[in-house]
Every structure is written in structure tokens, then in C-alpha cells.
Amino acid sequence: MSNPFESQVSVLQDPARDIFPITPSDSADLPQVAVGIYVEQGGALRIDTVAGHTRTVLVGNLCLLPVGVRRVRLTGTTALGLHGLTV
């Protein structure tokens, strides 16, 4: 099968190359920085951004939040089915 990503250098404008499940934690960063978060069931999402700020946003079902995230906090997060997008 042909792989169009094989010889490409990743940049933020490209589609995500992978997605991983997120387990919110107040003490642990994500295994890698996410360039976005996909949310299956909406609610509050408390995140630490790559800019160093902690933010709480309300997101809907099947939402894609295009922001660089290093941690999703357990306290304050009610959204479910979280997935990090990576390049």
C-alpha cells in the first residue's frame, strides 16, 4: 500500500499522523504533546496548554479542539472519550 506520509516532514498544517487515548491526570503530562483533542462526549475540559496556561473550556459532543495541550487535568474535566492528535 502506498503511504503518502512516508517521505513527508510533519508540520502543524498537516493532518494528524496518529491519535491516542487520554486519561486525565492532575499530576502527569500526556505521553506526548497533542496538537489537538478529539472529544466523544462533551462537557468541561481542563487543560494545560503548550503556552503554559491552565484553561477550562466547554466542548460539545464529537468536538475537535485544535490547541496544543501537554496535560488534561482530572479535576475540572467532565468530558469523556478524549483522544490526543499528534503529528
N, C-alpha and C positions, 0 to 999 in steps of 0.2 A: 504494500500500500504506500502511496506517495504521502510524504509528511511535509506540508508547506512551512512548518515551523523549524524544520531541521537545520537549515543554514541561516536562519534569521537571528539577529541580535534583538533581544527583548527591549521594548520601550513602553512607556506608560500608555501610549495611544493604542497599542496592540490589544487584541482580545486576551483575556486571561489564559494562561497555559495550564493552570491546574486550579483545583478547588479542594479545600479541606474542611472537615467539621470543626466547629469552635465550641469548646466547653468554657463558659465564662468562669473567671477566677479573679479574686481581688488581689492575689499575690504573684501570679505568674503571667508573663508576657506570652503572646502567641508564639508558636514554634518558628514562624517567620512573619515578617510584616505583611499584612494584607493590603492590597491596593483597592479593595472594596469588600463589602459584606453583602451576602445574599441572605434574606430573611424569609423563612417559610410562613411563620405566624407572627403577625405584628404585635407591637407593644412598645415598651420603653427599651432603649438600648443605651447603656452607659459605657462609653469607650474612652480610651486614651489614644489620642491621635499621634501621628509621627511628628507633629509640631510641638508636642509636649503638653497638650491641654487635655483635661478631662471634660467630656461633654455628655449630655443626656439629650437624646433625640427620640421623638415618637415616630415609629415607622409602621407602615401598613403591611398586610399580607402580601407575600411574593414580591417584596421590595428589594431593590438593588441600591445600596448606599455607596456611592463612589468616593470614598475618602480613605486615606492611608491610616491604618489602625495597627497599633502594637499590642493593645490589650483590650479585651472585653470584660468588664467588671461584672461579677456575680451580683453584688449589692446594687440595686437600681435597675437591673436588666430583667424585663418580663417577656421580651420577645423570645420566640422559640425557633428551633430548626435553623441555627446560624451556621453559615459557611463562609470561610475566607477565600478570596480570589487572589491568585499570585501570578506574576509574570515570569 
